[in-house]
């Protein structure tokens, strides 16, 4: 998976959730849709993590702002 495909897989579900919430103002909040968005992001992050060779703790460290700069750079911007 190339980094741009990862970004697309990571942000597209969030964009769809935002559009759904904004367009359907009178509808109840789509909890199933939100849970699906989080699950899809976890799957995409796990695939990318395995591809660039990061361990699970290093991936968590990359997601915490200000903690793991090198891991963050490797997870989101490294060429496979």
C-alpha positions in Angstrom: 0.0 0.0 0.0 1.5 3.3 -1.0 1.4 6.2 1.4 -1.2 8.1 -0.6 -3.5 5.1 -0.7 -3.1 4.9 3.1 -4.0 8.5 3.5 -7.1 8.0 1.3 -8.2 4.9 3.2 -7.6 6.7 6.5 -9.4 10.0 5.7 -12.2 8.9 3.4 -14.4 7.3 6.2 -14.0 10.4 8.3 -15.0 12.6 5.4 -18.1 10.4 4.8 -19.0 10.6 8.5 -18.7 14.4 8.5 -20.8 14.8 5.4 -23.4 12.4 6.7 -23.7 14.3 10.0 -23.9 17.7 8.3 -26.4 16.6 5.6 -28.7 14.6 8.0 -29.1 17.2 10.8 -32.5 15.9 11.9 -31.6 12.2 11.9 -30.2 10.5 15.0 -26.4 10.2 15.2 -25.3 7.2 13.1 -23.4 5.3 15.8 -22.9 2.3 13.6 -21.4 4.5 10.9 -19.0 6.0 13.4 -17.9 2.6 14.8 -17.4 1.4 11.2 -15.2 4.5 10.5 -13.0 3.7 13.5 -12.7 0.0 12.5 -11.7 0.9 9.0 -9.1 3.3 10.3 -7.6 0.6 12.5 -7.5 -1.8 9.6 -5.7 0.7 7.4 -3.3 1.6 10.1 -2.5 -2.0 10.9 -1.8 -2.8 7.2 0.5 0.2 6.9 2.2 -0.7 10.2 3.0 -4.1 9.0 4.2 -2.8 5.6 6.7 -0.3 7.1 7.8 -2.7 9.8 6.6 -0.9 13.0 5.8 -2.8 16.1 2.5 -2.2 17.9 4.0 0.0 20.7 5.9 2.1 18.1 2.6 2.6 16.2 0.9 3.8 19.4 3.9 6.1 20.0 3.5 7.5 16.5 -0.1 8.3 17.0 0.5 10.3 20.3 1.3 13.9 19.3 4.8 15.0 20.3 6.0 11.6 21.5 7.3 9.6 18.5 8.5 11.9 15.7 10.6 9.3 13.9 7.9 6.6 14.2 5.2 9.1 13.0 7.3 10.1 10.0 7.9 6.4 9.2 4.2 5.4 9.6 2.7 8.3 7.6 5.4 9.3 5.1 7.8 6.4 4.5 8.0 4.9 1.1 7.4 1.1 1.2 
